[in-house]
Amino acid sequence: MKEDLFKDYQERLNMLDEKIRVVALNYARDFYLNKNCSKEEAIERGITKTEIANRRL
């Protein structure tokens, strides 16, 4: 379902590592459903949050 929600952004998501993509989609879904933002903003926020968290490891 998460993939269907953001299918218009599949090209952007395909540039990401598989692990990052899965986590970013989870964050993006939460942002979209709970933070009242557009799909585009949600996917970018999800990717950004995931990449920042990944760099801290």
Secondary structure, DSSP 8 states (H G I E B T S, - for coil): -HHHHTGGGHHHHHTS-HHHHHHHHHHHHHHHHHS---HHHHHHHHHHHHHHHHHT-
